[in-house]
Amino acid sequence: MQYNYKILINKEEEGGYMVTVPALPGCITLGDTIDEALIMAKEAIELYVEELQLRGEFIPDNSNTLEYSINLQTA
């Protein structure tokens, strides 16, 4: 089965990058660089999904999610 996940990467003030996976609550990881953060994110997602499979739980993903960005400018 193939799953699709959107991730958010935030630059941390103290250095490095934090990755969150909105479709998988609590699936968060860190990397010193963006490339490392992406590698860590893939690993974290794989482990999260594996655990859900072992428990026989539903595996959410972003296959049917539409993504938009809204820019807001204030005075």
N, CA, C, O and CB atoms as a CASP TS submission, in Angstrom:
PFRMAT TS
TARGET T0000
AUTHOR 0000-0000-0000
METHOD Language model
MODEL 1
PARENT N/A
ATOM      1  N   MET     1       0.840  -1.180   0.000  1.00  0.00           N
ATOM      2  CA  MET     1       0.000   0.000   0.000  1.00  0.00           C
ATOM      3  C   MET     1       0.890   1.249   0.000  1.00  0.00           C
ATOM      4  O   MET     1       1.958   1.260   0.611  1.00  0.00           O
ATOM      5  CB  MET     1      -0.958  -0.005   1.223  1.00  0.00           C
ATOM      6  N   GLN     2       0.446   2.272  -0.676  1.00  0.00           N
ATOM      7  CA  GLN     2       1.214   3.518  -0.734  1.00  0.00           C
ATOM      8  C   GLN     2       0.457   4.618  -0.005  1.00  0.00           C
ATOM      9  O   GLN     2      -0.750   4.780  -0.186  1.00  0.00           O
ATOM     10  CB  GLN     2       1.493   3.931  -2.202  1.00  0.00           C
ATOM     11  N   TYR     3       1.168   5.364   0.812  1.00  0.00           N
ATOM     12  CA  TYR     3       0.594   6.474   1.567  1.00  0.00           C
ATOM     13  C   TYR     3       1.287   7.768   1.167  1.00  0.00           C
ATOM     14  O   TYR     3       2.444   7.760   0.746  1.00  0.00           O
ATOM     15  CB  TYR     3       0.722   6.233   3.093  1.00  0.00           C
ATOM     16  N   ASN     4       0.572   8.877   1.300  1.00  0.00           N
ATOM     17  CA  ASN     4       1.096  10.189   0.951  1.00  0.00           C
ATOM     18  C   ASN     4       1.027  11.086   2.184  1.00  0.00           C
ATOM     19  O   ASN     4      -0.030  11.217   2.801  1.00  0.00           O
ATOM     20  CB  ASN     4       0.305  10.813  -0.242  1.00  0.00           C
ATOM     21  N   TYR     5       2.147  11.699   2.542  1.00  0.00           N
ATOM     22  CA  TYR     5       2.183  12.562   3.724  1.00  0.00           C
ATOM     23  C   TYR     5       2.778  13.920   3.396  1.00  0.00           C
ATOM     24  O   TYR     5       3.828  14.019   2.761  1.00  0.00           O
ATOM     25  CB  TYR     5       2.982  11.902   4.844  1.00  0.00           C
ATOM     26  N   LYS     6       2.103  14.945   3.830  1.00  0.00           N
ATOM     27  CA  LYS     6       2.635  16.301   3.762  1.00  0.00           C
ATOM     28  C   LYS     6       3.373  16.553   5.071  1.00  0.00           C
ATOM     29  O   LYS     6       2.926  16.131   6.138  1.00  0.00           O
ATOM     30  CB  LYS     6       1.493  17.371   3.521  1.00  0.00           C
ATOM     31  N   ILE     7       4.490  17.233   4.984  1.00  0.00           N
ATOM     32  CA  ILE     7       5.249  17.555   6.190  1.00  0.00           C
ATOM     33  C   ILE     7       5.449  19.062   6.265  1.00  0.00           C
ATOM     34  O   ILE     7       5.418  19.761   5.252  1.00  0.00           O
ATOM     35  CB  ILE     7       6.618  16.815   6.206  1.00  0.00           C
ATOM     36  N   LEU     8       5.651  19.538   7.463  1.00  0.00           N
ATOM     37  CA  LEU     8       5.977  20.948   7.698  1.00  0.00           C
ATOM     38  C   LEU     8       7.377  20.996   8.291  1.00  0.00           C
ATOM     39  O   LEU     8       7.685  20.265   9.233  1.00  0.00           O
ATOM     40  CB  LEU     8       4.924  21.645   8.651  1.00  0.00           C
ATOM     41  N   ILE     9       8.216  21.852   7.742  1.00  0.00           N
ATOM     42  CA  ILE     9       9.585  22.008   8.243  1.00  0.00           C
ATOM     43  C   ILE     9       9.728  23.426   8.774  1.00  0.00           C
ATOM     44  O   ILE     9       9.512  24.399   8.051  1.00  0.00           O
ATOM     45  CB  ILE     9      10.651  21.711   7.122  1.00  0.00           C
ATOM     46  N   ASN    10      10.091  23.528  10.034  1.00  0.00           N
ATOM     47  CA  ASN    10      10.287  24.834  10.666  1.00  0.00           C
ATOM     48  C   ASN    10      11.727  24.978  11.125  1.00  0.00           C
ATOM     49  O   ASN    10      12.272  24.095  11.787  1.00  0.00           O
ATOM     50  CB  ASN    10       9.325  25.020  11.856  1.00  0.00           C
ATOM     51  N   LYS    11      12.334  26.096  10.768  1.00  0.00           N
ATOM     52  CA  LYS    11      13.696  26.386  11.227  1.00  0.00           C
ATOM     53  C   LYS    11      13.619  26.771  12.705  1.00  0.00           C
ATOM     54  O   LYS    11      12.831  27.633  13.095  1.00  0.00           O
ATOM     55  CB  LYS    11      14.366  27.535  10.370  1.00  0.00           C
ATOM     56  N   GLU    12      14.435  26.128  13.501  1.00  0.00           N
ATOM     57  CA  GLU    12      14.456  26.383  14.931  1.00  0.00           C
ATOM     58  C   GLU    12      15.418  27.527  15.265  1.00  0.00           C
ATOM     59  O   GLU    12      16.480  27.649  14.654  1.00  0.00           O
ATOM     60  CB  GLU    12      14.852  25.111  15.692  1.00  0.00           C
ATOM     61  N   GLU    13      15.046  28.352  16.224  1.00  0.00           N
ATOM     62  CA  GLU    13      15.897  29.484  16.614  1.00  0.00           C
ATOM     63  C   GLU    13      17.263  29.034  17.104  1.00  0.00           C
ATOM     64  O   GLU    13      18.270  29.694  16.847  1.00  0.00           O
ATOM     65  CB  GLU    13      15.216  30.301  17.696  1.00  0.00           C
ATOM     66  N   GLU    14      17.298  27.906  17.812  1.00  0.00           N
ATOM     67  CA  GLU    14      18.566  27.410  18.362  1.00  0.00           C
ATOM     68  C   GLU    14      19.370  26.615  17.346  1.00  0.00           C
ATOM     69  O   GLU    14      20.449  26.112  17.661  1.00  0.00           O
ATOM     70  CB  GLU    14      18.302  26.550  19.578  1.00  0.00           C
ATOM     71  N   GLY    15      18.847  26.498  16.120  1.00  0.00           N
ATOM     72  CA  GLY    15      19.537  25.771  15.061  1.00  0.00           C
ATOM     73  C   GLY    15      18.814  24.487  14.706  1.00  0.00           C
ATOM     74  O   GLY    15      18.111  23.912  15.537  1.00  0.00           O
ATOM     75  N   GLY    16      18.981  24.049  13.502  1.00  0.00           N
ATOM     76  CA  GLY    16      18.349  22.826  13.044  1.00  0.00           C
ATOM     77  C   GLY    16      16.928  23.068  12.562  1.00  0.00           C
ATOM     78  O   GLY    16      16.453  24.202  12.504  1.00  0.00           O
ATOM     79  N   TYR    17      16.266  21.976  12.221  1.00  0.00           N
ATOM     80  CA  TYR    17      14.938  22.036  11.640  1.00  0.00           C
ATOM     81  C   TYR    17      14.026  21.006  12.304  1.00  0.00           C
ATOM     82  O   TYR    17      14.410  19.855  12.510  1.00  0.00           O
ATOM     83  CB  TYR    17      15.003  21.804  10.122  1.00  0.00           C
ATOM     84  N   MET    18      12.824  21.439  12.629  1.00  0.00           N
ATOM     85  CA  MET    18      11.831  20.541  13.209  1.00  0.00           C
ATOM     86  C   MET    18      10.819  20.185  12.131  1.00  0.00           C
ATOM     87  O   MET    18      10.337  21.050  11.400  1.00  0.00           O
ATOM     88  CB  MET    18      11.128  21.191  14.445  1.00  0.00           C
ATOM     89  N   VAL    19      10.508  18.901  12.044  1.00  0.00           N
ATOM     90  CA  VAL    19       9.541  18.415  11.068  1.00  0.00           C
ATOM     91  C   VAL    19       8.333  17.866  11.811  1.00  0.00           C
ATOM     92  O   VAL    19       8.475  17.092  12.758  1.00  0.00           O
ATOM     93  CB  VAL    19      10.168  17.329  10.145  1.00  0.00           C
ATOM     94  N   THR    20       7.134  18.272  11.374  1.00  0.00           N
ATOM     95  CA  THR    20       5.902  17.706  11.894  1.00  0.00           C
ATOM     96  C   THR    20       5.118  17.115  10.727  1.00  0.00           C
ATOM     97  O   THR    20       5.231  17.557   9.583  1.00  0.00           O
ATOM     98  CB  THR    20       5.061  18.780  12.654  1.00  0.00           C
ATOM     99  N   VAL    21       4.318  16.097  11.058  1.00  0.00           N
ATOM    100  CA  VAL    21       3.494  15.416  10.063  1.00  0.00           C
ATOM    101  C   VAL    21       2.049  15.576  10.519  1.00  0.00           C
ATOM    102  O   VAL    21       1.579  14.798  11.350  1.00  0.00           O
ATOM    103  CB  VAL    21       3.897  13.885   9.901  1.00  0.00           C
ATOM    104  N   PRO    22       1.332  16.573   9.990  1.00  0.00           N
ATOM    105  CA  PRO    22      -0.012  16.872  10.476  1.00  0.00           C
ATOM    106  C   PRO    22      -0.981  15.685  10.469  1.00  0.00           C
ATOM    107  O   PRO    22      -1.834  15.587  11.351  1.00  0.00           O
ATOM    108  CB  PRO    22      -0.587  17.963   9.656  1.00  0.00           C
ATOM    109  N   ALA    23      -0.866  14.789   9.496  1.00  0.00           N
ATOM    110  CA  ALA    23      -1.781  13.648   9.421  1.00  0.00           C
ATOM    111  C   ALA    23      -1.513  12.606  10.497  1.00  0.00           C
ATOM    112  O   ALA    23      -2.359  11.753  10.765  1.00  0.00           O
ATOM    113  CB  ALA    23      -1.686  13.001   8.062  1.00  0.00           C
ATOM    114  N   LEU    24      -0.324  12.673  11.118  1.00  0.00           N
ATOM    115  CA  LEU    24       0.058  11.698  12.144  1.00  0.00           C
ATOM    116  C   LEU    24       0.355  12.448  13.448  1.00  0.00           C
ATOM    117  O   LEU    24       1.497  12.836  13.691  1.00  0.00           O
ATOM    118  CB  LEU    24       1.303  10.852  11.685  1.00  0.00           C
ATOM    119  N   PRO    25      -0.649  12.648  14.270  1.00  0.00           N
ATOM    120  CA  PRO    25      -0.463  13.420  15.508  1.00  0.00           C
ATOM    121  C   PRO    25       0.707  12.904  16.356  1.00  0.00           C
ATOM    122  O   PRO    25       0.814  11.714  16.648  1.00  0.00           O
ATOM    123  CB  PRO    25      -1.743  13.386  16.334  1.00  0.00           C
ATOM    124  N   GLY    26       1.569  13.834  16.733  1.00  0.00           N
ATOM    125  CA  GLY    26       2.715  13.483  17.568  1.00  0.00           C
ATOM    126  C   GLY    26       3.924  13.001  16.788  1.00  0.00           C
ATOM    127  O   GLY    26       4.962  12.709  17.382  1.00  0.00           O
ATOM    128  N   CYS    27       3.816  12.912  15.478  1.00  0.00           N
ATOM    129  CA  CYS    27       4.947  12.485  14.651  1.00  0.00           C
ATOM    130  C   CYS    27       5.792  13.713  14.369  1.00  0.00           C
ATOM    131  O   CYS    27       5.494  14.504  13.473  1.00  0.00           O
ATOM    132  CB  CYS    27       4.471  11.799  13.312  1.00  0.00           C
ATOM    133  N   ILE    28       6.859  13.858  15.155  1.00  0.00           N
ATOM    134  CA  ILE    28       7.742  15.028  15.104  1.00  0.00           C
ATOM    135  C   ILE    28       9.175  14.533  15.141  1.00  0.00           C
ATOM    136  O   ILE    28       9.492  13.589  15.865  1.00  0.00           O
ATOM    137  CB  ILE    28       7.457  16.021  16.285  1.00  0.00           C
ATOM    138  N   THR    29      10.035  15.164  14.370  1.00  0.00           N
ATOM    139  CA  THR    29      11.444  14.806  14.400  1.00  0.00           C
ATOM    140  C   THR    29      12.283  16.045  14.121  1.00  0.00           C
ATOM    141  O   THR    29      11.748  17.097  13.771  1.00  0.00           O
ATOM    142  CB  THR    29      11.755  13.689  13.376  1.00  0.00           C
ATOM    143  N   LEU    30      13.584  15.921  14.273  1.00  0.00           N
ATOM    144  CA  LEU    30      14.513  17.035  14.088  1.00  0.00           C
ATOM    145  C   LEU    30      15.668  16.628  13.192  1.00  0.00           C
ATOM    146  O   LEU    30      16.003  15.448  13.087  1.00  0.00           O
ATOM    147  CB  LEU    30      15.042  17.527  15.438  1.00  0.00           C
ATOM    148  N   GLY    31      16.272  17.615  12.550  1.00  0.00           N
ATOM    149  CA  GLY    31      17.487  17.397  11.778  1.00  0.00           C
ATOM    150  C   GLY    31      18.332  18.653  11.819  1.00  0.00           C
ATOM    151  O   GLY    31      17.812  19.763  11.934  1.00  0.00           O
ATOM    152  N   ASP    32      19.635  18.471  11.724  1.00  0.00           N
ATOM    153  CA  ASP    32      20.543  19.621  11.738  1.00  0.00           C
ATOM    154  C   ASP    32      20.469  20.412  10.436  1.00  0.00           C
ATOM    155  O   ASP    32      20.683  21.624  10.427  1.00  0.00           O
ATOM    156  CB  ASP    32      21.976  19.158  11.982  1.00  0.00           C
ATOM    157  N   THR    33      20.166  19.722   9.336  1.00  0.00           N
ATOM    158  CA  THR    33      20.020  20.354   8.021  1.00  0.00           C
ATOM    159  C   THR    33      18.662  19.954   7.453  1.00  0.00           C
ATOM    160  O   THR    33      18.005  19.056   7.981  1.00  0.00           O
ATOM    161  CB  THR    33      21.187  19.937   7.048  1.00  0.00           C
ATOM    162  N   ILE    34      18.244  20.612   6.386  1.00  0.00           N
ATOM    163  CA  ILE    34      16.978  20.230   5.760  1.00  0.00           C
ATOM    164  C   ILE    34      17.067  18.802   5.225  1.00  0.00           C
ATOM    165  O   ILE    34      16.125  18.025   5.379  1.00  0.00           O
ATOM    166  CB  ILE    34      16.614  21.212   4.620  1.00  0.00           C
ATOM    167  N   ASP    35      18.186  18.453   4.602  1.00  0.00           N
ATOM    168  CA  ASP    35      18.339  17.092   4.082  1.00  0.00           C
ATOM    169  C   ASP    35      18.234  16.052   5.196  1.00  0.00           C
ATOM    170  O   ASP    35      17.568  15.029   5.040  1.00  0.00           O
ATOM    171  CB  ASP    35      19.682  16.949   3.359  1.00  0.00           C
ATOM    172  N   GLU    36      18.889  16.321   6.307  1.00  0.00           N
ATOM    173  CA  GLU    36      18.820  15.403   7.439  1.00  0.00           C
ATOM    174  C   GLU    36      17.402  15.351   7.997  1.00  0.00           C
ATOM    175  O   GLU    36      16.921  14.280   8.366  1.00  0.00           O
ATOM    176  CB  GLU    36      19.811  15.822   8.537  1.00  0.00           C
ATOM    177  N   ALA    37      16.735  16.490   8.061  1.00  0.00           N
ATOM    178  CA  ALA    37      15.361  16.536   8.560  1.00  0.00           C
ATOM    179  C   ALA    37      14.438  15.700   7.679  1.00  0.00           C
ATOM    180  O   ALA    37      13.549  15.020   8.192  1.00  0.00           O
ATOM    181  CB  ALA    37      14.859  17.987   8.625  1.00  0.00           C
ATOM    182  N   LEU    38      14.636  15.740   6.366  1.00  0.00           N
ATOM    183  CA  LEU    38      13.832  14.938   5.450  1.00  0.00           C
ATOM    184  C   LEU    38      14.065  13.446   5.658  1.00  0.00           C
ATOM    185  O   LEU    38      13.119  12.657   5.646  1.00  0.00           O
ATOM    186  CB  LEU    38      14.142  15.317   4.009  1.00  0.00           C
ATOM    187  N   ILE    39      15.312  13.065   5.846  1.00  0.00           N
ATOM    188  CA  ILE    39      15.639  11.659   6.108  1.00  0.00           C
ATOM    189  C   ILE    39      14.994  11.208   7.420  1.00  0.00           C
ATOM    190  O   ILE    39      14.400  10.132   7.494  1.00  0.00           O
ATOM    191  CB  ILE    39      17.181  11.452   6.163  1.00  0.00           C
ATOM    192  N   MET    40      15.117  12.036   8.442  1.00  0.00           N
ATOM    193  CA  MET    40      14.533  11.708   9.748  1.00  0.00           C
ATOM    194  C   MET    40      13.004  11.644   9.661  1.00  0.00           C
ATOM    195  O   MET    40      12.377  10.812  10.317  1.00  0.00           O
ATOM    196  CB  MET    40      14.962  12.750  10.806  1.00  0.00           C
ATOM    197  N   ALA    41      12.413  12.518   8.855  1.00  0.00           N
ATOM    198  CA  ALA    41      10.953  12.517   8.699  1.00  0.00           C
ATOM    199  C   ALA    41      10.482  11.215   8.074  1.00  0.00           C
ATOM    200  O   ALA    41       9.504  10.622   8.528  1.00  0.00           O
ATOM    201  CB  ALA    41      10.497  13.709   7.840  1.00  0.00           C
ATOM    202  N   LYS    42      11.170  10.774   7.043  1.00  0.00           N
ATOM    203  CA  LYS    42      10.789   9.511   6.400  1.00  0.00           C
ATOM    204  C   LYS    42      10.865   8.360   7.389  1.00  0.00           C
ATOM    205  O   LYS    42       9.969   7.518   7.440  1.00  0.00           O
ATOM    206  CB  LYS    42      11.690   9.225   5.189  1.00  0.00           C
ATOM    207  N   GLU    43      11.929   8.323   8.171  1.00  0.00           N
ATOM    208  CA  GLU    43      12.094   7.267   9.165  1.00  0.00           C
ATOM    209  C   GLU    43      10.992   7.337  10.227  1.00  0.00           C
ATOM    210  O   GLU    43      10.427   6.311  10.607  1.00  0.00           O
ATOM    211  CB  GLU    43      13.479   7.370   9.828  1.00  0.00           C
ATOM    212  N   ALA    44      10.692   8.535  10.697  1.00  0.00           N
ATOM    213  CA  ALA    44       9.659   8.703  11.723  1.00  0.00           C
ATOM    214  C   ALA    44       8.294   8.270  11.195  1.00  0.00           C
ATOM    215  O   ALA    44       7.532   7.622  11.912  1.00  0.00           O
ATOM    216  CB  ALA    44       9.602  10.167  12.197  1.00  0.00           C
ATOM    217  N   ILE    45       7.980   8.621   9.948  1.00  0.00           N
ATOM    218  CA  ILE    45       6.708   8.225   9.344  1.00  0.00           C
ATOM    219  C   ILE    45       6.637   6.708   9.212  1.00  0.00           C
ATOM    220  O   ILE    45       5.617   6.100   9.538  1.00  0.00           O
ATOM    221  CB  ILE    45       6.527   8.894   7.964  1.00  0.00           C
ATOM    222  N   GLU    46       7.716   6.099   8.736  1.00  0.00           N
ATOM    223  CA  GLU    46       7.737   4.640   8.590  1.00  0.00           C
ATOM    224  C   GLU    46       7.489   3.948   9.926  1.00  0.00           C
ATOM    225  O   GLU    46       6.711   2.997   9.993  1.00  0.00           O
ATOM    226  CB  GLU    46       9.077   4.181   8.004  1.00  0.00           C
ATOM    227  N   LEU    47       8.140   4.411  10.986  1.00  0.00           N
ATOM    228  CA  LEU    47       7.958   3.809  12.309  1.00  0.00           C
ATOM    229  C   LEU    47       6.544   4.021  12.827  1.00  0.00           C
ATOM    230  O   LEU    47       5.957   3.115  13.419  1.00  0.00           O
ATOM    231  CB  LEU    47       8.966   4.388  13.298  1.00  0.00           C
ATOM    232  N   TYR    48       5.997   5.197  12.613  1.00  0.00           N
ATOM    233  CA  TYR    48       4.642   5.525  13.064  1.00  0.00           C
ATOM    234  C   TYR    48       3.633   4.614  12.375  1.00  0.00           C
ATOM    235  O   TYR    48       2.768   4.029  13.026  1.00  0.00           O
ATOM    236  CB  TYR    48       4.310   7.013  12.782  1.00  0.00           C
ATOM    237  N   VAL    49       3.749   4.498  11.045  1.00  0.00           N
ATOM    238  CA  VAL    49       2.822   3.665  10.276  1.00  0.00           C
ATOM    239  C   VAL    49       2.977   2.188  10.661  1.00  0.00           C
ATOM    240  O   VAL    49       1.987   1.465  10.777  1.00  0.00           O
ATOM    241  CB  VAL    49       3.060   3.851   8.757  1.00  0.00           C
ATOM    242  N   GLU    50       4.209   1.754  10.855  1.00  0.00           N
ATOM    243  CA  GLU    50       4.454   0.369  11.272  1.00  0.00           C
ATOM    244  C   GLU    50       3.754   0.071  12.594  1.00  0.00           C
ATOM    245  O   GLU    50       3.160  -0.994  12.758  1.00  0.00           O
ATOM    246  CB  GLU    50       5.966   0.102  11.401  1.00  0.00           C
ATOM    247  N   GLU    51       3.821   1.002  13.529  1.00  0.00           N
ATOM    248  CA  GLU    51       3.167   0.820  14.828  1.00  0.00           C
ATOM    249  C   GLU    51       1.645   0.754  14.670  1.00  0.00           C
ATOM    250  O   GLU    51       0.988  -0.069  15.307  1.00  0.00           O
ATOM    251  CB  GLU    51       3.551   1.963  15.787  1.00  0.00           C
ATOM    252  N   LEU    52       1.092   1.615  13.827  1.00  0.00           N
ATOM    253  CA  LEU    52      -0.352   1.569  13.578  1.00  0.00           C
ATOM    254  C   LEU    52      -0.754   0.227  12.965  1.00  0.00           C
ATOM    255  O   LEU    52      -1.786  -0.337  13.327  1.00  0.00           O
ATOM    256  CB  LEU    52      -0.777   2.726  12.649  1.00  0.00           C
ATOM    257  N   GLN    53       0.062  -0.287  12.036  1.00  0.00           N
ATOM    258  CA  GLN    53      -0.217  -1.577  11.421  1.00  0.00           C
ATOM    259  C   GLN    53      -0.193  -2.696  12.461  1.00  0.00           C
ATOM    260  O   GLN    53      -1.067  -3.562  12.463  1.00  0.00           O
ATOM    261  CB  GLN    53       0.794  -1.865  10.308  1.00  0.00           C
ATOM    262  N   LEU    54       0.798  -2.678  13.338  1.00  0.00           N
ATOM    263  CA  LEU    54       0.901  -3.702  14.384  1.00  0.00           C
ATOM    264  C   LEU    54      -0.313  -3.697  15.298  1.00  0.00           C
ATOM    265  O   LEU    54      -0.746  -4.749  15.768  1.00  0.00           O
ATOM    266  CB  LEU    54       2.164  -3.491  15.208  1.00  0.00           C
ATOM    267  N   ARG    55      -0.856  -2.527  15.549  1.00  0.00           N
ATOM    268  CA  ARG    55      -2.025  -2.390  16.417  1.00  0.00           C
ATOM    269  C   ARG    55      -3.335  -2.627  15.678  1.00  0.00           C
ATOM    270  O   ARG    55      -4.399  -2.689  16.294  1.00  0.00           O
ATOM    271  CB  ARG    55      -2.041  -1.017  17.044  1.00  0.00           C
ATOM    272  N   GLY    56      -3.256  -2.758  14.363  1.00  0.00           N
ATOM    273  CA  GLY    56      -4.454  -2.950  13.560  1.00  0.00           C
ATOM    274  C   GLY    56      -5.311  -1.701  13.471  1.00  0.00           C
ATOM    275  O   GLY    56      -6.522  -1.781  13.264  1.00  0.00           O
ATOM    276  N   GLU    57      -4.680  -0.549  13.628  1.00  0.00           N
ATOM    277  CA  GLU    57      -5.405   0.718  13.612  1.00  0.00           C
ATOM    278  C   GLU    57      -5.434   1.324  12.208  1.00  0.00           C
ATOM    279  O   GLU    57      -4.631   0.973  11.343  1.00  0.00           O
ATOM    280  CB  GLU    57      -4.771   1.704  14.596  1.00  0.00           C
ATOM    281  N   PHE    58      -6.370   2.233  12.010  1.00  0.00           N
ATOM    282  CA  PHE    58      -6.502   2.973  10.756  1.00  0.00           C
ATOM    283  C   PHE    58      -5.236   3.787  10.518  1.00  0.00           C
ATOM    284  O   PHE    58      -4.681   4.372  11.448  1.00  0.00           O
ATOM    285  CB  PHE    58      -7.754   3.896  10.781  1.00  0.00           C
ATOM    286  N   ILE    59      -4.786   3.822   9.273  1.00  0.00           N
ATOM    287  CA  ILE    59      -3.588   4.581   8.908  1.00  0.00           C
ATOM    288  C   ILE    59      -4.008   5.791   8.073  1.00  0.00           C
ATOM    289  O   ILE    59      -4.320   5.652   6.891  1.00  0.00           O
ATOM    290  CB  ILE    59      -2.569   3.686   8.122  1.00  0.00           C
ATOM    291  N   PRO    60      -4.016   6.968   8.682  1.00  0.00           N
ATOM    292  CA  PRO    60      -4.400   8.173   7.935  1.00  0.00           C
ATOM    293  C   PRO    60      -3.267   8.624   7.020  1.00  0.00           C
ATOM    294  O   PRO    60      -2.096   8.346   7.278  1.00  0.00           O
ATOM    295  CB  PRO    60      -4.785   9.312   8.901  1.00  0.00           C
ATOM    296  N   ASP    61      -3.626   9.312   5.964  1.00  0.00           N
ATOM    297  CA  ASP    61      -2.622   9.940   5.117  1.00  0.00           C
ATOM    298  C   ASP    61      -3.252  11.154   4.442  1.00  0.00           C
ATOM    299  O   ASP    61      -4.387  11.516   4.750  1.00  0.00           O
ATOM    300  CB  ASP    61      -2.063   8.933   4.060  1.00  0.00           C
ATOM    301  N   ASN    62      -2.529  11.778   3.531  1.00  0.00           N
ATOM    302  CA  ASN    62      -2.992  13.005   2.882  1.00  0.00           C
ATOM    303  C   ASN    62      -3.425  12.801   1.437  1.00  0.00           C
ATOM    304  O   ASN    62      -3.405  13.749   0.651  1.00  0.00           O
ATOM    305  CB  ASN    62      -1.911  14.038   2.931  1.00  0.00           C
ATOM    306  N   SER    63      -3.814  11.594   1.074  1.00  0.00           N
ATOM    307  CA  SER    63      -4.206  11.317  -0.303  1.00  0.00           C
ATOM    308  C   SER    63      -5.341  12.206  -0.792  1.00  0.00           C
ATOM    309  O   SER    63      -5.377  12.576  -1.965  1.00  0.00           O
ATOM    310  CB  SER    63      -4.609   9.880  -0.435  1.00  0.00           C
ATOM    311  N   ASN    64      -6.258  12.548   0.090  1.00  0.00           N
ATOM    312  CA  ASN    64      -7.414  13.354  -0.303  1.00  0.00           C
ATOM    313  C   ASN    64      -7.366  14.769   0.261  1.00  0.00           C
ATOM    314  O   ASN    64      -8.398  15.431   0.371  1.00  0.00           O
ATOM    315  CB  ASN    64      -8.686  12.678   0.145  1.00  0.00           C
ATOM    316  N   THR    65      -6.186  15.229   0.614  1.00  0.00           N
ATOM    317  CA  THR    65      -6.029  16.548   1.206  1.00  0.00           C
ATOM    318  C   THR    65      -5.634  17.565   0.140  1.00  0.00           C
ATOM    319  O   THR    65      -4.712  17.337  -0.643  1.00  0.00           O
ATOM    320  CB  THR    65      -4.983  16.513   2.328  1.00  0.00           C
ATOM    321  N   LEU    66      -6.331  18.669   0.121  1.00  0.00           N
ATOM    322  CA  LEU    66      -5.961  19.786  -0.747  1.00  0.00           C
ATOM    323  C   LEU    66      -5.129  20.757   0.077  1.00  0.00           C
ATOM    324  O   LEU    66      -5.381  20.946   1.267  1.00  0.00           O
ATOM    325  CB  LEU    66      -7.228  20.494  -1.352  1.00  0.00           C
ATOM    326  N   GLU    67      -4.155  21.360  -0.548  1.00  0.00           N
ATOM    327  CA  GLU    67      -3.266  22.248   0.187  1.00  0.00           C
ATOM    328  C   GLU    67      -3.295  23.647  -0.437  1.00  0.00           C
ATOM    329  O   GLU    67      -3.157  23.808  -1.650  1.00  0.00           O
ATOM    330  CB  GLU    67      -1.824  21.685   0.202  1.00  0.00           C
ATOM    331  N   TYR    68      -3.472  24.626   0.404  1.00  0.00           N
ATOM    332  CA  TYR    68      -3.473  26.028  -0.012  1.00  0.00           C
ATOM    333  C   TYR    68      -2.628  26.828   0.966  1.00  0.00           C
ATOM    334  O   TYR    68      -2.457  26.443   2.122  1.00  0.00           O
ATOM    335  CB  TYR    68      -4.923  26.595  -0.087  1.00  0.00           C
ATOM    336  N   SER    69      -2.113  27.929   0.490  1.00  0.00           N
ATOM    337  CA  SER    69      -1.420  28.880   1.355  1.00  0.00           C
ATOM    338  C   SER    69      -2.142  30.212   1.227  1.00  0.00           C
ATOM    339  O   SER    69      -2.547  30.615   0.136  1.00  0.00           O
ATOM    340  CB  SER    69       0.107  29.012   0.976  1.00  0.00           C
ATOM    341  N   ILE    70      -2.294  30.876   2.342  1.00  0.00           N
ATOM    342  CA  ILE    70      -2.927  32.196   2.350  1.00  0.00           C
ATOM    343  C   ILE    70      -1.920  33.178   2.920  1.00  0.00           C
ATOM    344  O   ILE    70      -1.394  32.972   4.014  1.00  0.00           O
ATOM    345  CB  ILE    70      -4.264  32.199   3.184  1.00  0.00           C
ATOM    346  N   ASN    71      -1.652  34.243   2.182  1.00  0.00           N
ATOM    347  CA  ASN    71      -0.781  35.296   2.666  1.00  0.00           C
ATOM    348  C   ASN    71      -1.654  36.419   3.200  1.00  0.00           C
ATOM    349  O   ASN    71      -2.604  36.854   2.549  1.00  0.00           O
ATOM    350  CB  ASN    71       0.175  35.803   1.546  1.00  0.00           C
ATOM    351  N   LEU    72      -1.321  36.867   4.369  1.00  0.00           N
ATOM    352  CA  LEU    72      -2.094  37.931   5.006  1.00  0.00           C
ATOM    353  C   LEU    72      -1.178  39.109   5.264  1.00  0.00           C
ATOM    354  O   LEU    72      -0.125  38.965   5.885  1.00  0.00           O
ATOM    355  CB  LEU    72      -2.751  37.442   6.327  1.00  0.00           C
ATOM    356  N   GLN    73      -1.573  40.250   4.795  1.00  0.00           N
ATOM    357  CA  GLN    73      -0.797  41.467   5.030  1.00  0.00           C
ATOM    358  C   GLN    73      -1.640  42.395   5.890  1.00  0.00           C
ATOM    359  O   GLN    73      -2.789  42.691   5.561  1.00  0.00           O
ATOM    360  CB  GLN    73      -0.383  42.162   3.680  1.00  0.00           C
ATOM    361  N   THR    74      -1.065  42.846   6.985  1.00  0.00           N
ATOM    362  CA  THR    74      -1.776  43.748   7.881  1.00  0.00           C
ATOM    363  C   THR    74      -1.137  45.122   7.825  1.00  0.00           C
ATOM    364  O   THR    74       0.012  45.280   7.411  1.00  0.00           O
ATOM    365  CB  THR    74      -1.779  43.207   9.326  1.00  0.00           C
ATOM    366  N   ALA    75      -1.898  46.095   8.246  1.00  0.00           N
ATOM    367  CA  ALA    75      -1.427  47.488   8.229  1.00  0.00           C
ATOM    368  C   ALA    75      -0.429  47.752   9.320  1.00  0.00           C
ATOM    369  O   ALA    75       0.066  48.871   9.447  1.00  0.00           O
ATOM    370  CB  ALA    75      -2.587  48.447   8.367  1.00  0.00           C
TER
END
